[in-house]
Amino acid sequence: MKVLIVDDSKAMRMIVKRTLARTDLDRCEVVEAENGAEALTKIESEHPDLVLCDWNMPEMSGIEFLKQLRESGSHVPFGFITSESGDDTRHLALETGAQFIITKPFTPESLNAALMPCVS
């Protein structure tokens, strides 16, 4: 399985990658992007099976990326890993086409629980 991790923080991308390795998807190929604009390019070239994305990023936010992704016809499973935790954020994410939203900080167990319905 190929996973695209999108976050403007290199440290956070590494945390997500390390946590992902402690889930039931421990044999993933990981591709990284620093923002939504770069991620759109990676979607076309890498064809990931899953996207894990931050909400707040420069150039193109996570929700803008998800909107463009869905408008392009892509149905790749998509989840947010973000510090945004409000009900409005959660509602917008799910309404736009995200399968889940996990609030930072997160654990391998919470990530695994969110991932399993997406990849089963």
Buried (B, 14 or more C-beta within 10 A) or exposed (E): EEBBBBBBEEEBBBBBBEBBEEBEBEEBEBBBBBBBBBBBEBBEEBEBBBBBBBBEBEEBBBBBBBBBBBEEEBEBBBBBBBEBEEEEBBEBBEEBBBBBBBBBEBEBEBBBEBBEEBBE
